[in-house]
């Protein structure tokens, strides 16, 4: 399950990069954010939720990230779960150029957060702690 979790986590990093690119291109063209983009934001949120659920299941099985930073893992995952819908709420559903730039910057920030988590081995590999 640890390998599948890693695949899902890497997918959310790539998906976030694509969301940022999409939002930046839309903003660069002066277009409003489309309903398809909002659906992709919802898909990103669901992807993060599934990844987090896998982390919860592995924790329930007694597994921990190799460096033992379980609390940090949950804090980061909670951030990734709520930040995109949170920005949508803060902008009150705006879909103009400025909103597109805000979503692009946030999506790329999320990429950086994800890469940082992988670099610091917060996302895995998940192992049974030695007691």
N, C-alpha and C positions, 0 to 999 in steps of 0.2 A: 504494500500500500504506500510505502514511503516513495517509491519510484513514481507511482501515479500522481501522488501529491506534488512531486517535483515537476512533472510534466504540466500539471494544471497551473502551478505557480509560474513556470516559464511562459505558458500561454497567456496568462494575464499580463505579464510584462510586455510581450509582443503586441497584444491586443491594445494595451494602453498606448504604446508607441503609435500604432495605427490610428487610434482615436485622436491623438494629438496632431498627427499629420493631416487627417481629415478636417479637423477643426481649423487648423492653420490655413489650409488651402481654401476652405470656405470663406474664412475671414479675409484672406488675401484677394479673393475675387469679389469681395464686398457682398457676398451672398449671406442670407440668413441661414441659421442652422435648421436642417430639415428634420422631419419626423423620423426619418431613417437613422439619423444621428442619435436622437433620443432613445430609440430602440437599441442602438449599439451601446449606449451608456447603461441601459437596463441590463443588457447581456453581460457587460463587464461586471456589474454589481452581482449578478447571479453567479458568474464565474468565480469571483472572489468568495462569495458565500459558500459555494460548493467546496472550494479549496479549504476554507476555514472549517467547514463541517468535517472534512477528512482529517484535519489537524485535531479536532475535538475527539473524533473516533480513535485516532492513534493515541491520544493522551489517555483516553479511557482504557485502552489496552495496556497501558503502562509504558509506552514509548515516549521518548523525549528527544528534542533536537540534540545533536552530538555535543554541542557546547553547553547544553543545559539552560539555555536562555528562553524558557517556556513563556514567562510573563512578557518578555519583550516581543516574542512572536505574536502573542494575542493582542498586545497593544498596537503593533504595526498592522495586523490584519483587521482590527476594528477600525483603524484609520482608513485603510484602503476600502473597506466596506461602506463607510458612510460619506467619504469625501466627495465623490462625484454627485450623488443625489443631494448632498449638502450644498454644493455650489449651485446646483439647479435651483434649490430652494432659496438660497441667498440672493440669486439673481432674479427670483420670482418668475422664472420661465422665459426670461428674455432670450431672444434668438438673433440679436443683431451682431455686428462685426466685433464689438467689444466683448460680448459673451463668447464668441468663437475664439478670440484670443485668450480669454480667461480659461476656457476648457482646454485649449492647446497647451498652455503653460502648466495647468494642473496635471494633465495626462502625462506630460514629459517629466514632471516632478515625481509622479507615481512610478514612472520607469526607473528613475534614480533611486527611489525608496526600495523598489523591488530588487534592483541590482545590488544595493547596499546590504539588503537582507541576505542575499545569496552569498556575497563576498564574506560576510561575517558568520556564515553557516547557521543563521537563525532559522532558515527554512528546512534544514536537514543536512545530512541524513538523520532520520529518526532511528534511535537505538534504544535498547533496554538499558536503563542505568545500572551500573555495577554497585552493589551495596555490600 
